[in-house]
Amino acid sequence: MAQRWGAVTVLGAAQFVMVLDSTVMNVSISTVVSDLNTTIAAMQTTITFYTLTMAAFMLLGAKLGDVWGRRRALVIGSIVYAVGSGTTAISPNIAVLFIGWSVVEGLGAVLVIPAIAALIADNYKGHARVTAFAVIGAASGVAVAAGPLIGGFLTTYASWRYVFAGEVVVMAVVLLFNRLVHDSGARVPVRIDLLSVALSAVGLVLIVWGMLQTKVWGWILPTTDTSILGLSPVPFMVAGGAVVLWLFFLRQRRLLEKGRAPLLDTRILGLRQLRAGVGSLGLQYTVTAGLFFVVPIYLQLTLGLNALTTGLRIFPLSVALVLFSILGTILARRVSAKRIARIGQLTLVGASLILLGSVDPQLDTFVFGVGMFLAGAALGLLASQLGNVTMSAVGPEQLSEAGGVQGVFQNLGSSLGTALVGSVMIAALSTAFAGNVAASDLPQDVQTQVQQETQHGVGVVPVSGVADIAQEQGLSSSQGEELAALYSQSQLEALRLSFAALALISCAALFFSRHLPASVPETESEKEAAT
């Protein structure tokens, strides 16, 4: 039994680290900025570039898994990742942090992430595979939910550097026990098409970068002085990325016609089960990223809670995710993946609506806790099914490619969630604040001054600091306090709209789940009895 589940334990540990990294850094930004004597803008660039590195080279990492062997790709990726984490842990300045985290760790991740998915599919069959993918999904979910808790605790009581030092230790354990992971896939000695690598990298980077910049540039109309033909650069970048990806698909088709190995066999995207799996998975990551953007932002910036307390508020989601990942694997013996996933998606819609109804100034009610628990339950049910559905759609020779596609959709989903829900929050905050100021009893000249100062949008700042900002602009203390009260009310309205957006995204996921498998796979004993 220990030998049987050793592989998923090793791969689950690697998956936990892959997801933990970005969530930890998000809650440690201010401390890192102080320690390295840098700026918030530089840190945001570093975080963005980490995402871009993975977006650019995920498909290449998957293909290298075929060329080198999947376990060897896992080993090499783990070594690269550990070197990057070690470099980050001892970084004396932002330049070294950028190289260690954004570049080296990102390059290690693009080898590890597709290899994990392919090796799980290779090591387990039938219901055992469902269980193994549920473990991987639970590891991801716990990393997302526990990341702020771990980062907050270590940043508060020790140093953020210990997080990255701990990652080195975990990856060393993965390397030490990598032999527990079986790899039956034959190496494929093919020449990688560099033009395909360039096209996929440029296309995905343009789309992901464009989405990540929506909070700065706006989706359509520019919110800063940066514009193209009077519009935000975002639609041009996303459209340009789509055109480049279209050229990438044409290139793959041309390579197949010539009998050469493509970077991605695009024929697998014609598999309805795979499309349903990665589409549902992408939107699951969209909701997760959106939820973990708006809730911590409100708890930390509006209420002024530290990272540790914020992590505790999110803890019900983490607990539910683990419990319902286990429940999902049990249900999979008698219930189809489609039904379990749809129950999860509908529960996620309900959770979003409950969170919408739970919004209050402190966000500490029992109803809020129930909403977070149900969100975790829904994500746990989805995590127990979607990875297996995607990887079971292809044959053994295409596992690495399917793992790469799954990694791309995870990346796109996370970027879309942060961009879309973040944009809804910022736009709603700006609109609500302008309306509340206009309807207030503030003097007309004060209203005019506030409107002029906020005409390009309202930033997310602590409510406690609004009065000071107002007084710096020449307003009286009483006017500053009234403005702070209006701003607090506006943030609540923005939070409500953000939860409403999450509910709509959860509804959209039902479109993809309609093509998930509607039958229950046979167990090994049932197959033997049938023969």
Secondary structure, DSSP 4 states (H G I P E B T S, - for coil): -TTTTHHHHHHHHHHHHHHHHHHHHHHSHHHHHHHHT--HHHHHHHHHHHHHHHHHHHHHHHHHHHHH-HHHHHHHHHHHHHHHHHHHHT-SSHHHHIIIIIIIIHHHHHHHHHHHHHHHHHH--HHHHHHHHHHHHHHHHHHHHHHHHHHHHHHHHS-THHHHHHHHHHHHHHHHTGGGS---PPP------HHHHHHHHHHHHHHHHHHHTHHHH-SSS-SSS--BTTB-HHHHHHHHHHHHHHHHHHHHHHHHHTTPPPSS-GGGGG-HHHHHHHHHHHHHHHHHHHHHHHHHHIIIIIS---HHHHHHHHHHHHHHHHHHHHHHHHHTTTS-HHHHHHHHHHHHHHHHHHHHHH--SS--SHHHHHHHHHHHHHHHHHHTTHHHHHHHTS-GGGHHHHHHHHHHHHHHHHHHHHHHHHHHHHHHHHHHHHHHHHTSSS-HHHHHHHHHHTTT------GGGHHHHHHHTT--HHHHHHHHHHHHHHHHHHHHHHHHHHHHHHHHHHHHHTTS--SPPPPHHHHHHH-
